[in-house]
Amino acid sequence: MTFMFYLCQKCFETHGAITGTMVMPDEIFFEKLKQEQMASYGHYLSQQELAAVVEADASPLAKLLKEGK
């Protein structure tokens, strides 16, 4: 991914989804991250551990983290 666009909730309610983009509320995205960390590692990861996961790029958590960028 090379580009990220954030649309606030008020603007989303006013203008709706942008064609060709994915819409996921922050709360749901962060809950998915928490669930994957607990399922894979049994605890919430530190910033350093998360960076290592993204660098290794070999897990479902790395995929989720990259989706959120």
N, C-alpha and C positions, 0 to 999 in steps of 0.2 A: 504494500500500500504506500502510495506516495502523497496522498492528500486526505485531509480530514476536514469535515465541515460540521459545525455544531449549530443546531437550531434550538433556541430556547423553547420551553414548553408553551409560553404565551404565543410566540410566533407560529409554532407548529399548529396550535389550535386555530389561529387566524388563517394561515396559508395552507396548511396540510402538508402531506409528504411531498418530497421532491422526487420526480420520476427518476428511476434508475438508482436510487439510494436505499440503503438499509435503514430502517427505523427501529431502534430499541431504546426504551427508557433507561436512563443511567442506573436506576435501582435494580432493574432486571439484569443488566450487564454485570454490575458489581456482585450481585447475588450468585450469578453463574461462576464468577471468579472465585468467590469464597467456597462454593460447593466443590469445585474442581481441586482447589488447594487441599481441602480437608480429605477428599476422596483419594488423592494421589500421595499426599505427604503427611496427613494426619495433623497438620497445624497450618496456621497462616504464615506465609513466607515473608521474610524481610525484603527490603528493597534490593539488597545484594543478591539474595537468592532468586528473586524475580528476574533480575538482570541476567543471571546465569541461565535461567530457564529459557529466556528469549534468545540468548546467544546460542544455546544448544539447538534450539528450533526442532525438537524431536518429541513433543508431547502435546496432548490436547490443551494443556494450560498455555503453552507457547502460542498455539493458534488463537486462543481466546484473547491473550494479551495483545497480539498483533492486530486482531479485529478492532480492539478498542483504541488503537492509536489514531 
